[in-house]
Amino acid sequence: MSLGRVFRILVAFVALCSGAPSPAAAEDPALERGTAITDPDLLRRLEQDDVLSISRLLWRERNANFPLTTDMLFSWLKQLAQIRPAIDAEFERYIARHKASFPNETIGVGEGFDVQLFDRAALKSNQTRFVLAGIVNRMDRAYVSEESCGEIRLIYRLTRFEAKPEGGKAATRLPMTLNLVLKARDPRQEGRELKDITCAEIARRWLANDKWQKLVDALPFPDDALLDRIETNTQIAVAPKSALHDFRTDYLLKVFRYNSDTKLFEEAPLENQIDRDRMLADESLRRDFKAWLLVSEHLRDFDRGMVLIPEKFLAKAAVVPTPAGLDPSSLQPEFGLMQGEGERDPAFSESDVVGALKTASERGVTLQNIRSVAGFQRRLNDITCAGCHQTRGIGGFHFPGVDWTVDKPSNSTIVPASPHFFGDQVRRRDILTAFRDGKRPDFSRGFASRPQVRGSTELAGTEYEDGWGAHCYLQGAGSAAADKSFTSWTCAKNLACQAAGGSTRIGMCFVKAR
């Protein structure tokens, strides 16, 4: 099945999913409407009918109507040949680093170890496979490549299937996701319907409220025209609380970009994932990064969450520790790049940041989020893959997906995504609406901790904006002057911003003490 066919299937089921809502949905509209597909029955049908299984998408020539187990997937599909060895290499580096830092702790798979590793045997098993857990529209990322109209992400969760004594199979989800990222469109597409489709039409179909009556006829175009990359997120280890450290889970993030010449998904840098260790060890690289980022035009994009940092400054892997605190200084991985954090020379001093903000202002560059050194520091963290995954996530995931493989899902599998994901849906839908209406979208975004308000009151009073559990600013904490980067982070009526997690700047909205 060609990716042209995949595109048409996406069009069809998006329309069906956004058709007449159920009574429950009408009473409580889902925040993800128009921007994500999380309906468990639809996902089950698409997976079990082998319509959007990852093996069907990447091995279009096969005739057998069954999804591939992970041992088949990584052994038979040439495109994926580099993924498992690259993940294995990161595991070995992680183990070596941990042993060097904590020589008295044991680390391994199974009971009896101080640190429990993810069992990589699951990636070579005939009892596991990646199942479709959700589909997410990311046309809000069209600023990366306008001609592609952004991205469509198909997210798969690693799941083990074991035979039950009474028959059938029991399914257990494992802590790993694989994200197949497609371009929303590609200029190499051939044929009238697909070649001429616009960003406006794609957005209209995602936002449509009526059911489509027919599929577009099959039209040929290059099989790999829409493939962009694969992203993996694996809970690499769990470390119970000990005398050496608090309870922690670590998540490994990797990216593999599709090379249409070699027909391989090749290991690639993570977008905006600053290689902190390499930069701190290389004065020249550190100096170049500072000079590049503090240019007013780059600082403007950095402020708006739209910066694309050159690859020479980036890492090909990131390990994300959770839980993390509310202050940037407790997050990973960029800290050590700011003054006062360690003995090595920092990439940025406070005077560097203050000077850059002043220069930008003098040149007429308006900044929306970064209005202080603390705002710069927070953006330096949450612009990265690792920092974003640490902020308002479910563990190290932002989209674990609904578990449709069980009859009665638990609370932990009913919610498909994190507070950060839901808080960003209004912004994403605003961008889709602009595309649909032929307007220039505003691609900017606020900090990961607090969604950007665009005139909508949909999030007011919720944990995503200013309701109970929302992140807020502790006014005047530690300083006589309010920090202009965070003064808008207030709480709804009858709630107050209270300190949490040892933070002195950022708190959470809770009921006022009487």
KELO-881380 format. One record per residue (C-alpha): residue number from 1; residue in one letter; z, x, y. Coordinates in nm, 2 decimals, m for minus. Layout:
// KELO-881380
(NUM; a; (Z; X; Y))
...
This chain:
// KELO-881380
(1; m; (0.00; 0.00; 0.00))
(2; s; (m0.11; 0.15; 0.34))
(3; l; (0.13; 0.17; 0.63))
(4; g; (m0.11; m0.07; 0.80))
(5; r; (0.00; m0.32; 0.54))
(6; v; (0.36; m0.22; 0.61))
(7; f; (0.31; m0.29; 0.97))
(8; r; (0.17; m0.64; 0.90))
(9; i; (0.47; m0.71; 0.67))
(10; l; (0.70; m0.61; 0.94))
(11; v; (0.53; m0.84; 1.18))
(12; a; (0.56; m1.13; 0.93))
(13; f; (0.92; m1.09; 0.84))
(14; v; (1.03; m1.02; 1.20))
(15; a; (0.87; m1.35; 1.29))
(16; l; (1.04; m1.53; 1.00))
(17; c; (1.37; m1.37; 1.08))
(18; s; (1.35; m1.47; 1.44))
(19; g; (1.24; m1.82; 1.37))
(20; a; (1.45; m2.13; 1.38))
(21; p; (1.81; m2.01; 1.36))
(22; s; (2.06; m2.16; 1.12))
(23; p; (2.33; m2.39; 1.28))
(24; a; (2.58; m2.11; 1.25))
(25; a; (2.35; m1.87; 1.42))
(26; a; (2.28; m2.12; 1.70))
(27; e; (2.65; m2.16; 1.77))
(28; d; (2.71; m1.78; 1.77))
(29; p; (2.39; m1.60; 1.85))
(30; a; (2.38; m1.25; 1.69))
(31; l; (2.38; m0.97; 1.94))
(32; e; (2.11; m0.80; 1.73))
(33; r; (1.86; m1.08; 1.76))
(34; g; (1.52; m0.95; 1.84))
(35; t; (1.63; m0.59; 1.80))
(36; a; (1.75; m0.56; 1.44))
(37; i; (1.72; m0.73; 1.10))
(38; t; (2.05; m0.75; 0.91))
(39; d; (2.00; m1.07; 0.71))
(40; p; (2.12; m0.98; 0.36))
(41; d; (1.90; m1.24; 0.18))
(42; l; (1.59; m1.12; 0.35))
(43; l; (1.68; m0.75; 0.29))
(44; r; (1.75; m0.83; m0.07))
(45; r; (1.41; m1.00; m0.12))
(46; l; (1.22; m0.72; 0.05))
(47; e; (1.39; m0.46; m0.16))
(48; q; (1.39; m0.64; m0.50))
(49; d; (1.03; m0.74; m0.46))
(50; d; (0.94; m0.38; m0.40))
(51; v; (0.79; m0.46; m0.06))
(52; l; (0.98; m0.22; 0.16))
(53; s; (1.15; 0.00; m0.09))
(54; i; (1.13; 0.36; 0.02))
(55; s; (0.94; 0.46; m0.29))
(56; r; (0.67; 0.20; m0.23))
(57; l; (0.63; 0.32; 0.13))
(58; l; (0.60; 0.69; 0.05))
(59; w; (0.40; 0.65; m0.28))
(60; r; (0.15; 0.39; m0.19))
(61; e; (m0.09; 0.47; m0.48))
(62; r; (0.15; 0.38; m0.76))
(63; n; (0.08; 0.06; m0.94))
(64; a; (0.42; 0.01; m1.11))
(65; n; (0.63; m0.26; m0.94))
(66; f; (0.97; m0.09; m0.95))
(67; p; (1.17; 0.12; m0.71))
(68; l; (1.23; 0.49; m0.80))
(69; t; (1.57; 0.62; m0.88))
(70; t; (1.68; 0.93; m0.68))
(71; d; (1.60; 1.17; m0.96))
(72; m; (1.24; 1.04; m0.96))
(73; l; (1.22; 1.01; m0.58))
(74; f; (1.30; 1.37; m0.51))
(75; s; (1.12; 1.51; m0.82))
(76; w; (0.80; 1.31; m0.80))
(77; l; (0.73; 1.27; m0.43))
(78; k; (0.58; 1.59; m0.28))
(79; q; (0.66; 1.47; 0.07))
(80; l; (1.03; 1.49; 0.00))
(81; a; (1.03; 1.83; m0.17))
(82; q; (1.23; 2.01; 0.11))
(83; i; (1.50; 1.75; 0.16))
(84; r; (1.73; 1.81; m0.14))
(85; p; (1.72; 2.19; m0.12))
(86; a; (1.80; 2.18; 0.25))
(87; i; (2.10; 1.95; 0.20))
(88; d; (2.22; 2.18; m0.08))
(89; a; (2.20; 2.48; 0.15))
(90; e; (2.41; 2.30; 0.41))
(91; f; (2.67; 2.21; 0.15))
(92; e; (2.70; 2.58; 0.05))
(93; r; (2.74; 2.68; 0.41))
(94; y; (3.00; 2.41; 0.46))
(95; i; (3.20; 2.52; 0.16))
(96; a; (3.19; 2.89; 0.27))
(97; r; (3.31; 2.80; 0.62))
(98; h; (3.59; 2.58; 0.49))
(99; k; (3.71; 2.85; 0.25))
(100; a; (3.71; 3.11; 0.53))
(101; s; (3.92; 2.87; 0.76))
(102; f; (4.15; 2.74; 0.49))
(103; p; (4.17; 3.00; 0.21))
(104; n; (4.47; 2.82; 0.04))
(105; e; (4.29; 2.49; 0.01))
(106; t; (4.08; 2.40; m0.29))
(107; i; (3.74; 2.22; m0.23))
(108; g; (3.53; 2.05; m0.49))
(109; v; (3.41; 1.73; m0.66))
(110; g; (3.66; 1.50; m0.84))
(111; e; (4.03; 1.47; m0.86))
(112; g; (4.26; 1.77; m0.82))
(113; f; (4.10; 1.92; m0.51))
(114; d; (4.26; 1.94; m0.17))
(115; v; (3.92; 1.85; m0.01))
(116; q; (3.69; 1.61; m0.19))
(117; l; (3.32; 1.69; m0.17))
(118; f; (3.04; 1.44; m0.19))
(119; d; (2.90; 1.45; m0.54))
(120; r; (2.55; 1.59; m0.50))
(121; a; (2.47; 1.49; m0.86))
(122; a; (2.41; 1.14; m0.71))
(123; l; (2.09; 1.28; m0.56))
(124; k; (1.97; 1.38; m0.91))
(125; s; (2.08; 1.07; m1.10))
(126; n; (1.88; 0.80; m1.28))
(127; q; (2.16; 0.55; m1.18))
(128; t; (2.13; 0.58; m0.81))
(129; r; (1.87; 0.48; m0.55))
(130; f; (1.83; 0.42; m0.18))
(131; v; (1.83; 0.04; m0.11))
(132; l; (1.71; m0.12; 0.22))
(133; a; (2.02; m0.18; 0.44))
(134; g; (1.86; m0.28; 0.77))
(135; i; (1.56; m0.25; 1.00))
(136; v; (1.62; m0.16; 1.37))
(137; n; (1.38; m0.18; 1.66))
(138; r; (1.41; 0.12; 1.88))
(139; m; (1.14; 0.06; 2.14))
(140; d; (1.40; 0.16; 2.39))
(141; r; (1.30; 0.52; 2.28))
(142; a; (0.94; 0.48; 2.41))
(143; y; (1.03; 0.74; 2.69))
(144; v; (1.00; 1.01; 2.41))
(145; s; (0.63; 0.91; 2.36))
(146; e; (0.50; 0.62; 2.56))
(147; e; (0.18; 0.59; 2.35))
(148; s; (0.39; 0.52; 2.04))
(149; c; (0.59; 0.24; 2.20))
(150; g; (0.91; 0.38; 2.06))
(151; e; (1.02; 0.35; 1.70))
(152; i; (1.09; 0.12; 1.41))
(153; r; (1.37; 0.24; 1.18))
(154; l; (1.41; 0.14; 0.81))
(155; i; (1.76; 0.23; 0.70))
(156; y; (1.84; 0.28; 0.33))
(157; r; (2.19; 0.32; 0.17))
(158; l; (2.25; 0.53; m0.14))
(159; t; (2.38; 0.30; m0.41))
(160; r; (2.48; 0.35; m0.77))
(161; f; (2.39; 0.09; m1.03))
(162; e; (2.58; 0.09; m1.36))
(163; a; (2.55; m0.15; m1.66))
(164; k; (2.83; m0.41; m1.70))
(165; p; (2.97; m0.47; m2.05))
(166; e; (2.88; m0.84; m2.02))
(167; g; (2.53; m0.76; m1.90))
(168; g; (2.37; m0.70; m1.57))
(169; k; (2.45; m0.41; m1.33))
(170; a; (2.74; m0.33; m1.10))
(171; a; (2.65; m0.18; m0.76))
(172; t; (2.86; 0.07; m0.57))
(173; r; (2.75; 0.19; m0.23))
(174; l; (2.78; 0.57; m0.17))
(175; p; (2.85; 0.73; 0.17))
(176; m; (2.50; 0.84; 0.25))
(177; t; (2.21; 0.68; 0.45))
(178; l; (1.85; 0.78; 0.47))
(179; n; (1.66; 0.66; 0.78))
(180; l; (1.28; 0.64; 0.76))
(181; v; (1.16; 0.64; 1.12))
(182; l; (0.81; 0.50; 1.20))
(183; k; (0.63; 0.50; 1.52))
(184; a; (0.59; 0.14; 1.65))
(185; r; (0.22; 0.21; 1.70))
(186; d; (m0.01; 0.51; 1.68))
(187; p; (m0.35; 0.57; 1.86))
(188; r; (m0.50; 0.69; 1.53))
(189; q; (m0.49; 0.34; 1.40))
(190; e; (m0.83; 0.20; 1.32))
(191; g; (m0.96; m0.15; 1.32))
(192; r; (m0.95; m0.41; 1.60))
(193; e; (m0.61; m0.57; 1.54))
(194; l; (m0.41; m0.25; 1.49))
(195; k; (m0.60; m0.02; 1.72))
(196; d; (m0.58; m0.25; 2.02))
(197; i; (m0.23; m0.38; 1.97))
(198; t; (m0.01; m0.31; 2.28))
(199; c; (0.36; m0.24; 2.34))
(200; a; (0.37; m0.58; 2.50))
(201; e; (0.24; m0.75; 2.18))
(202; i; (0.48; m0.56; 1.95))
(203; a; (0.77; m0.66; 2.17))
(204; r; (0.65; m1.02; 2.19))
(205; r; (0.64; m1.04; 1.81))
(206; w; (1.00; m0.91; 1.78))
(207; l; (1.13; m1.15; 2.04))
(208; a; (0.93; m1.45; 1.92))
(209; n; (1.12; m1.77; 1.84))
(210; d; (0.84; m1.93; 1.64))
(211; k; (0.73; m1.87; 1.28))
(212; w; (0.41; m1.68; 1.22))
(213; q; (0.16; m1.89; 1.01))
(214; k; (m0.05; m1.61; 0.87))
(215; l; (m0.06; m1.23; 0.82))
(216; v; (m0.32; m1.01; 0.99))
(217; d; (m0.60; m0.93; 0.75))
(218; a; (m0.58; m0.58; 0.58))
(219; l; (m0.73; m0.32; 0.80))
(220; p; (m0.77; 0.06; 0.71))
(221; f; (m0.61; 0.34; 0.91))
(222; p; (m0.47; 0.68; 0.83))
(223; d; (m0.20; 0.63; 0.57))
(224; d; (0.05; 0.86; 0.75))
(225; a; (m0.03; 0.76; 1.10))
(226; l; (0.31; 0.59; 1.16))
(227; l; (0.53; 0.83; 0.98))
(228; d; (0.76; 1.03; 1.22))
(229; r; (1.07; 1.16; 1.04))
(230; i; (1.35; 1.11; 0.80))
(231; e; (1.71; 1.13; 0.91))
(232; t; (2.00; 1.17; 0.66))
(233; n; (2.37; 1.11; 0.72))
(234; t; (2.60; 1.21; 0.43))
(235; q; (2.98; 1.20; 0.41))
(236; i; (3.00; 1.56; 0.30))
(237; a; (3.38; 1.58; 0.25))
(238; v; (3.71; 1.39; 0.28))
(239; a; (4.02; 1.60; 0.36))
(240; p; (4.36; 1.42; 0.32))
(241; k; (4.64; 1.50; 0.56))
(242; s; (4.81; 1.82; 0.49))
(243; a; (5.03; 2.08; 0.65))
(244; l; (4.71; 2.25; 0.78))
(245; h; (4.53; 1.94; 0.93))
(246; d; (4.53; 1.57; 0.98))
(247; f; (4.33; 1.33; 0.76))
(248; r; (3.96; 1.39; 0.83))
(249; t; (3.62; 1.30; 0.70))
(250; d; (3.32; 1.51; 0.77))
(251; y; (2.96; 1.38; 0.80))
(252; l; (2.65; 1.60; 0.76))
(253; l; (2.35; 1.51; 0.98))
(254; k; (2.00; 1.64; 0.90))
(255; v; (1.64; 1.56; 1.03))
(256; f; (1.31; 1.61; 0.85))
(257; r; (1.00; 1.57; 1.06))
(258; y; (0.67; 1.46; 0.90))
(259; n; (0.39; 1.71; 0.92))
(260; s; (0.06; 1.53; 0.88))
(261; d; (m0.12; 1.86; 0.79))
(262; t; (0.11; 1.96; 0.50))
(263; k; (0.20; 1.60; 0.41))
(264; l; (0.56; 1.71; 0.40))
(265; f; (0.89; 1.61; 0.57))
(266; e; (1.00; 1.94; 0.70))
(267; e; (1.34; 2.05; 0.82))
(268; a; (1.36; 2.02; 1.20))
(269; p; (1.61; 2.05; 1.48))
(270; l; (1.82; 1.74; 1.56))
(271; e; (1.73; 1.59; 1.89))
(272; n; (1.96; 1.72; 2.17))
(273; q; (2.20; 1.87; 1.91))
(274; i; (2.30; 2.18; 2.11))
(275; d; (2.35; 2.48; 1.88))
(276; r; (2.70; 2.56; 2.02))
(277; d; (2.78; 2.86; 1.80))
(278; r; (2.45; 3.03; 1.85))
(279; m; (2.47; 2.97; 2.22))
(280; l; (2.82; 3.11; 2.26))
(281; a; (2.72; 3.42; 2.07))
(282; d; (2.40; 3.48; 2.28))
(283; e; (2.46; 3.53; 2.66))
(284; s; (2.09; 3.52; 2.74))
(285; l; (2.04; 3.19; 2.55))
(286; r; (2.35; 3.04; 2.72))
(287; r; (2.22; 3.15; 3.07))
(288; d; (1.88; 3.00; 3.00))
(289; f; (2.03; 2.67; 2.89))
(290; k; (2.24; 2.64; 3.20))
(291; a; (1.95; 2.72; 3.42))
(292; w; (1.73; 2.46; 3.25))
(293; l; (1.98; 2.17; 3.24))
(294; l; (2.10; 2.21; 3.60))
(295; v; (1.76; 2.17; 3.75))
(296; s; (1.78; 1.84; 3.94))
(297; e; (1.50; 1.67; 3.76))
(298; h; (1.65; 1.76; 3.42))
(299; l; (2.00; 1.66; 3.54))
(300; r; (1.87; 1.32; 3.64))
(301; d; (1.73; 1.26; 3.29))
(302; f; (2.05; 1.40; 3.14))
(303; d; (2.25; 1.15; 3.36))
(304; r; (2.04; 0.86; 3.24))
(305; g; (2.06; 0.95; 2.87))
(306; m; (1.68; 1.03; 2.86))
(307; v; (1.69; 1.41; 2.85))
(308; l; (1.49; 1.59; 2.58))
(309; i; (1.64; 1.94; 2.54))
(310; p; (1.39; 2.21; 2.43))
(311; e; (1.42; 2.30; 2.06))
(312; k; (1.51; 2.66; 2.12))
(313; f; (1.86; 2.55; 2.22))
(314; l; (1.90; 2.31; 1.92))
(315; a; (2.06; 2.32; 1.57))
(316; k; (1.90; 2.20; 1.24))
(317; a; (2.23; 2.05; 1.12))
(318; a; (2.55; 1.90; 1.25))
(319; v; (2.88; 1.83; 1.08))
(320; v; (3.07; 1.54; 1.25))
(321; p; (3.45; 1.52; 1.20))
(322; t; (3.61; 1.18; 1.22))
(323; p; (3.83; 1.03; 1.34))
(324; a; (3.80; 1.17; 1.69))
(325; g; (4.00; 1.10; 2.00))
(326; l; (3.89; 0.93; 2.32))
(327; d; (3.87; 1.24; 2.55))
(328; p; (3.56; 1.46; 2.53))
(329; s; (3.78; 1.76; 2.47))
(330; s; (3.87; 1.62; 2.13))
(331; l; (3.51; 1.57; 2.02))
(332; q; (3.24; 1.80; 1.88))
(333; p; (3.03; 2.00; 1.91))
(334; e; (2.97; 2.11; 2.27))
(335; f; (3.32; 2.20; 2.39))
(336; g; (3.35; 2.57; 2.44))
(337; l; (3.05; 2.53; 2.66))
(338; m; (3.28; 2.43; 2.95))
(339; q; (3.51; 2.65; 3.15))
(340; g; (3.87; 2.68; 3.03))
(341; e; (3.80; 2.61; 2.66))
(342; g; (3.84; 2.94; 2.47))
(343; e; (3.82; 3.31; 2.57))
(344; r; (3.44; 3.35; 2.55))
(345; d; (3.23; 3.30; 2.86))
(346; p; (3.14; 2.93; 2.89))
(347; a; (2.79; 2.81; 2.96))
(348; f; (2.91; 2.59; 3.25))
(349; s; (3.19; 2.64; 3.49))
(350; e; (3.33; 2.36; 3.71))
(351; s; (3.17; 2.52; 4.01))
(352; d; (2.83; 2.52; 3.83))
(353; v; (2.85; 2.15; 3.78))
(354; v; (2.98; 2.07; 4.13))
(355; g; (2.71; 2.28; 4.28))
(356; a; (2.44; 2.11; 4.07))
(357; l; (2.56; 1.76; 4.16))
(358; k; (2.56; 1.86; 4.53))
(359; t; (2.21; 2.00; 4.51))
(360; a; (2.08; 1.69; 4.33))
(361; s; (2.23; 1.47; 4.60))
(362; e; (2.07; 1.67; 4.88))
(363; r; (1.73; 1.64; 4.71))
(364; g; (1.77; 1.26; 4.69))
(365; v; (1.83; 1.24; 4.31))
(366; t; (2.05; 0.94; 4.25))
(367; l; (2.28; 0.98; 3.95))
(368; q; (2.41; 0.67; 3.77))
(369; n; (2.68; 0.80; 3.54))
(370; i; (2.76; 1.16; 3.61))
(371; r; (2.96; 1.17; 3.93))
(372; s; (3.22; 1.43; 3.84))
(373; v; (3.28; 1.73; 3.62))
(374; a; (3.45; 1.51; 3.36))
(375; g; (3.14; 1.28; 3.36))
(376; f; (2.92; 1.58; 3.30))
(377; q; (3.14; 1.69; 3.01))
(378; r; (3.14; 1.35; 2.85))
(379; r; (2.76; 1.33; 2.87))
(380; l; (2.73; 1.68; 2.74))
(381; n; (2.90; 1.55; 2.42))
(382; d; (2.75; 1.20; 2.38))
(383; i; (2.39; 1.30; 2.44))
(384; t; (2.40; 1.48; 2.10))
(385; c; (2.37; 1.33; 1.76))
(386; a; (2.71; 1.45; 1.66))
(387; g; (2.89; 1.34; 1.97))
(388; c; (2.73; 1.00; 1.96))
(389; h; (2.82; 0.95; 1.59))
(390; q; (3.18; 1.03; 1.68))
(391; t; (3.20; 0.76; 1.95))
(392; r; (3.28; 0.41; 1.85))
(393; g; (3.13; 0.45; 1.50))
(394; i; (3.24; 0.32; 1.16))
(395; g; (3.35; 0.65; 1.03))
(396; g; (3.05; 0.87; 1.09))
(397; f; (2.79; 0.59; 1.07))
(398; h; (2.65; 0.36; 1.34))
(399; f; (2.46; 0.15; 1.09))
(400; p; (2.60; 0.13; 0.74))
(401; g; (2.42; m0.20; 0.69))
(402; v; (2.53; m0.52; 0.51))
(403; d; (2.60; m0.48; 0.14))
(404; w; (2.37; m0.74; m0.02))
(405; t; (2.41; m0.58; m0.37))
(406; v; (2.74; m0.77; m0.43))
(407; d; (2.81; m1.14; m0.45))
(408; k; (3.12; m1.13; m0.24))
(409; p; (3.11; m0.85; 0.01))
(410; s; (3.44; m0.71; 0.15))
(411; n; (3.52; m0.71; 0.52))
(412; s; (3.41; m0.34; 0.53))
(413; t; (3.06; m0.44; 0.42))
(414; i; (3.01; m0.77; 0.61))
(415; v; (2.98; m0.60; 0.95))
(416; p; (2.65; m0.42; 0.95))
(417; a; (2.70; m0.18; 1.24))
(418; s; (2.95; m0.01; 1.48))
(419; p; (3.08; m0.13; 1.82))
(420; h; (2.86; 0.13; 1.98))
(421; f; (2.55; m0.03; 1.81))
(422; f; (2.64; m0.39; 1.91))
(423; g; (2.73; m0.28; 2.26))
(424; d; (2.38; m0.13; 2.31))
(425; q; (2.19; m0.44; 2.20))
(426; v; (2.17; m0.61; 2.54))
(427; r; (2.01; m0.30; 2.69))
(428; r; (1.77; m0.27; 2.40))
(429; r; (1.67; m0.64; 2.43))
(430; d; (1.62; m0.60; 2.80))
(431; i; (1.37; m0.32; 2.74))
(432; l; (1.18; m0.53; 2.48))
(433; t; (1.17; m0.82; 2.73))
(434; a; (1.03; m0.58; 3.00))
(435; f; (0.76; m0.46; 2.76))
(436; r; (0.67; m0.82; 2.67))
(437; d; (0.64; m0.92; 3.03))
(438; g; (0.43; m0.62; 3.13))
(439; k; (0.70; m0.46; 3.34))
(440; r; (0.81; m0.10; 3.35))
(441; p; (1.12; m0.08; 3.13))
(442; d; (1.44; 0.09; 3.25))
(443; f; (1.51; 0.33; 2.96))
(444; s; (1.84; 0.46; 3.11))
(445; r; (2.17; 0.41; 2.92))
(446; g; (2.53; 0.45; 3.00))
(447; f; (2.79; 0.65; 2.80))
(448; a; (2.83; 0.59; 2.43))
(449; s; (3.19; 0.47; 2.49))
(450; r; (3.09; 0.19; 2.73))
(451; p; (2.77; 0.00; 2.74))
(452; q; (2.55; m0.01; 3.04))
(453; v; (2.58; m0.35; 3.22))
(454; r; (2.24; m0.48; 3.34))
(455; g; (2.34; m0.81; 3.50))
(456; s; (2.41; m0.98; 3.17))
(457; t; (2.75; m1.14; 3.10))
(458; e; (2.69; m1.16; 2.73))
(459; l; (2.94; m0.88; 2.65))
(460; a; (3.21; m0.98; 2.91))
(461; g; (3.55; m1.02; 2.75))
(462; t; (3.44; m0.85; 2.42))
(463; e; (3.55; m0.53; 2.27))
(464; y; (3.21; m0.39; 2.36))
(465; e; (3.27; m0.41; 2.74))
(466; d; (3.61; m0.50; 2.89))
(467; g; (3.79; m0.71; 2.62))
(468; w; (4.07; m0.63; 2.38))
(469; g; (4.00; m0.29; 2.23))
(470; a; (3.73; m0.18; 2.48))
(471; h; (3.74; 0.17; 2.62))
(472; c; (3.87; 0.19; 2.98))
(473; y; (3.97; 0.43; 3.25))
(474; l; (4.33; 0.52; 3.31))
(475; q; (4.32; 0.50; 3.68))
(476; g; (4.46; 0.81; 3.85))
(477; a; (4.58; 0.96; 3.52))
(478; g; (4.65; 1.33; 3.57))
(479; s; (4.50; 1.33; 3.92))
(480; a; (4.57; 1.17; 4.25))
(481; a; (4.20; 1.09; 4.30))
(482; a; (4.01; 0.84; 4.08))
(483; d; (3.73; 0.98; 3.88))
(484; k; (3.41; 0.82; 4.01))
(485; s; (3.23; 0.86; 3.67))
(486; f; (3.47; 0.61; 3.51))
(487; t; (3.61; 0.38; 3.78))
(488; s; (3.39; 0.09; 3.66))
(489; w; (3.56; 0.10; 3.32))
(490; t; (3.81; m0.17; 3.39))
(491; c; (3.96; m0.44; 3.16))
(492; a; (3.93; m0.82; 3.17))
(493; k; (4.19; m1.05; 3.32))
(494; n; (4.53; m1.05; 3.14))
(495; l; (4.44; m0.71; 2.98))
(496; a; (4.55; m0.36; 3.10))
(497; c; (4.42; m0.01; 3.03))
(498; q; (4.67; 0.16; 2.82))
(499; a; (4.69; 0.52; 2.68))
(500; a; (4.58; 0.56; 2.32))
(501; g; (4.51; 0.85; 2.09))
(502; g; (4.68; 1.11; 2.32))
(503; s; (4.41; 1.07; 2.58))
(504; t; (4.51; 1.12; 2.95))
(505; r; (4.19; 0.99; 3.10))
(506; i; (4.04; 0.72; 2.87))
(507; g; (4.24; 0.44; 2.72))
(508; m; (4.19; 0.10; 2.56))
(509; c; (4.22; m0.25; 2.69))
(510; f; (4.53; m0.42; 2.55))
(511; v; (4.74; m0.72; 2.64))
(512; k; (4.96; m0.65; 2.94))
(513; a; (5.32; m0.57; 2.86))
(514; r; (5.57; m0.84; 2.98))
